[in-house]
Amino acid sequence: MLSTIAVAFLTLIGLYVLKIYFQFRKNLADAKASGIAYTIVPFFQVNRIYQICCIFLLPILRSLPESWTDPWLDLTLDWAWKRRYEPFARMGAQTFLTVSPDRNVLNVAEASVIAQITNRRNDFPKALEVYESLRIYGTNVVTTEGQEWRHHRKIVSPPFSEKNNHLVWKETLDQSQAMVNSWLGEDKQMSKTIRTIGDDAMRLSLHIISRAGFGVRLSWPGTDDGKEKTNTYSSSLGEGH
């Protein structure tokens, strides 16, 4: 009985390895046929199993000789914010593919190509399976495409007008300045320990949402501007703690 289970388990693993191998061969052939510069990475960066295993796998990979992991390791992470243009410069191209067993990913740094991709939604649809976890409360503008996406966009687009974007930007600046002033205090002490960053960040978000979503401007604690109104309103939103 035990041997039968072991054989079945090993067979499943073997079939899975074969599936990965043939999928990788197909992806690599597609990359070569495209004529676009490419680099091979062993993991797709938003693969759920890889993301979970990264917690303990990444330190191990970081400890390996750099010649074994460069440049593919950083390209399996959220590299755009840290590496920026460096991978493109290394590849000597404005666009390049990362080829993994899961799928090929096109990375673009050329503004004209980015404009074409974003303006031709029907030719470049989203990989909806990547956003499956966001469907926990049903479909939305992120998890849909085509006619259903247009339906969701029609509903959610009014708040994202240029006028409201300007309001959010200005309110963010004002509230952030008020938060920093509260940290510095009246004596403007530049060197001190701040122990309320978590609460203050939550308060900052609440103040911005209140102004943009409900048209009510909340004053930062310690200011006299609309103190009575602010206290009453913020208490109703559960802020008063």
PyMOL commands that set and color helices and strands:
alter all, ss='L'
color gray80, all
select helices_A, chain A and resi 2-34+48-63+66-69+72-75+80-83+86-91+111-119+128-137+146-156+158-160+162-184+197-214+227-236
alter helices_A, ss='H'
color red, helices_A
select strands_A, chain A and resi 38-40+95-99+104-108
alter strands_A, ss='S'
color yellow, strands_A
deselect
rebuild
show_as cartoon
